[in-house]
Amino acid sequence: MQTVTLSEAQKHLSELVRDLAHEGELLITDANQPVAQLSSVTRRTSLHNLEPKSIGAVLRPFPSPSDDTLGELLDATP
């Protein structure tokens, strides 16, 4: 996290705000005390725009009826 003084932030605010996309967060101090924190706004991705990272998740077969994974987990619990 980048830290700047209040006077530096006033002089270079537009540049600091543009850098937030890369830096993520900015801490502003006054007399060596934190007074403000700026962070970038991340755009939320719609579920309609997501693409699978691998096709393996799509092709993974469903468990067969003979597989009792939940039962095995419950039996293993003390």
Secondary structure, 3 states (H helix, E strand, C coil): CEEEEHHHHHHCHHHHHHHHHHHCEEEEEECCEEEEEEECCCCCCCHHHCCCCCCHHHHCCCCCCCCCHHHHHHHHCC
